[in-house]
Amino acid sequence: MGEQDNNQVFTNQLLKWYASEKRELPWRNTKDPYRIWLSEVILQQTRIQQGLPYYERFVQTFPNVHSLAEAKEEEVLRLWQGLGYYSRARNLHACARQVVEAYDGRFPESYAQLLELKGIGQYTAAAIASFAFDKAHAVVDGNVFRVLSRYFGISDDISEARSFKVFEAKANALIPSTNAANFNQAIMDFGAIQCKPKQPHCALCPLSATCFAFNKGMIGQLPVKSKKIKVRKRYFNYLVISYGEDYLMKARGEKDIWQGLYDFALLESKKSQSVVNTLEAFEKKNGFSVAHHHGPVKHVLSHQQIFAQFIGLKVQDFDTFEQLKKEFDCQVFSADQIEALPKPILIEKYLKEVVFSVDSMTKN
């Protein structure tokens, strides 16, 4: 079978499979580029089951690009809370403002112009162009890498940036000009449902007869991915400082995780340390009492492992509270105000389980 014939078999079988097996998802019933863009950004590095409630809340809270553009960043981050990769939320907000300011709230149809928008890369630009505007630009994500690598026997290392062009060129050679949206949806669904990373359903696969990896016994070897993520360990010693029913918290700055989200006064150490050792490094040794200790808690990110302990400190007088506020560059918040703040899920869990639980420190 020639390359062109093999391409045609793949495309025809894939679209036939999709017609009967596709997942029913709310963003597939619209050509609205705003909702399509929103779903794609939310689903980057997020499973559909996890992302779907977020998509629905965003659509309800910000029904169009104008309402999202007008929102405060804190509102967007709070709604995003729990999804992780918070730069996506900040880029989402910046992109909405860009679309309103540069295009009067209308997403451009051009793939090239879409790429110029904040936070929109090749995958998202191709998704919007094809799903909203029926442009024949192939999407390339992890599912596409896997399906194409296995079926066509492509051994280029997907962890290398140069390999993207190889897979993109192949996908663009396969995509039908008159049915681009369905093809892109089909290949992603096929990778997620049929050609899964582990234990793919090869015995029931309509493409198995002509699949390179299946016929060569190489399902476990493809796609090739050699680069391993180097994980950094960090030790966070949080000082949960309170005076009466008020607490000190601060927004995290740039060039680190959780930018724009709120946590507590932080003493980071190079290794795990006790409460005593932590407070020895704390200049203000007087004027407070230790109300509780929680942790260490392990919190796993893509490139980091956080080991956090929380030390609840009850301050005895207002002057000390003000000094600590200044020393740690914090702000004062009540319980209700804290609830409305965007916070890392690590902080959110701690607050619910310890501070504002039945046995909370405010009731000690």
Buried (B, 14 or more C-beta within 10 A) or exposed (E): EEEEEBBBBBBEBBBEBBEEEBEEBEBBEEEBBBBBBBBBBBBBEBEEEEBBEBBEEBBEBBEBBBEBBEBEEBBBBBBBBEBBBBEBBBBBBBBBBBBBEEEEBEBBBEBEBBBEBBBBEBBBBBBBBBBBBBBBBBBBBBBBBBBBBBBBBBBBEBEEEEBBEBBBEBBBEBBEEEBBBBBBBBBBBBBBBBBEEEEBEBEEBBBBEBBBBBEEEBBEEBBBBEEEEEEEEBBBBBBBBBBEEBBBBBBBEEEEBBBBBBBBBEBEBEEEBEEEBBBEEBEBEEBBEEBBBBBBBEBEBEEBEBBBBBBBBBBEEEEBBEBBBEBBEBEBBEBEBBBEBBBBBBBBBBBEEBBBEEEBBBEE
